[in-house]
């Protein structure tokens, strides 16, 4: 279908971004395609009127499901489809639980990707047809932490991701071009919102949103 949709392809692998853009040609010919290879670029692109985000779970500034939760909280009207090389059923179910409109494995054919995008743009949800059910005993804990994570402001979210990467306050201040005192204030607020008492506890809590990075990311 010929559309005026605006779609963001957020992935830090140029080859896979190119493959996704090629897959978009069939379901949304004429769409405006924006690209992002890290969270900052994605956030900048979100200032436009966006109809769909195709989001990789592994790129700079994004820690597992945290990027999905961030987008769903700060841009709730924009559907997000996760495109990931991690195809475990538990990962797919958790992505949907955290608000994804769809989940496309990176091993999917061009036809499957096109179909998924069309379904989501039409207001539906899409997951692989052979997706098995899984035991979701962790839902309540996941949901509680996701709510806490969603309460962070965009700047606090960036600080939290840098905390999980092991950066010191001085390093985070340099990266964000603010004072170290500002970072200390952000860290205090993050600990309060996450219900923890130390940076270490915050990093451990944030680890709940991490997923195993797939070693092989196929481009079809």
Buried (B, 14 or more C-beta within 10 A) or exposed (E): EEBEBBBBBBBBBEEBBBBBBEBBEBBBEEBBBBBBBBBEBBBEBBEEEBBBBBBBBBBEBBBBBBBBBBBBBBBEEBBBBBBBBBBBBBBBBBBBBBBBBBBBBBBBEBEBBBBBBBBBBEEEBBBBEEBEEEEEEEEEEBEEBBEBBBBBEEBBBBBBBBBBEEBEBEBBBEEBEBEBEBBEBBBEBBBEBBEBEEBEEBBEBBEBBBBEEBEEBEEE
